[in-house]
């Protein structure tokens, strides 16, 4: 069961990786066979390499400015629920809910995100 501190540190590393889009930063977050799913989009990246490629394909999203606010809602067993608010200068705000299922090594094995455009 991940602690609050482990989950918070992982999210900080996630934000850092989203900022850098560096392979090593993204890989450090996920297990080799991790799954990354987003709804309502049809994003289903299976495996760390696919996650890295998917993230790097969105590199332009950060270039015009963005910010991310978040809070850990709960931790149950190996899974944490997180509420996030991404604000992109170009695209507007996206309210989202994540579930993060952690492996014993502190990396995430399954990432699920539900997105909702929150408006400007």
Secondary structure, DSSP 8 states (H G I E B T S, - for coil): ---HHHHHHHHHHHHHHHHH--HHHHHTTEEEEEEEEEETTTEEEESHHHHHHHHHTTTHHHHT-EEEEEEEEEEETTEEEEEEEEEETTTEEEEEEEEEEE-TTSSEEEEEEEEEEEE-
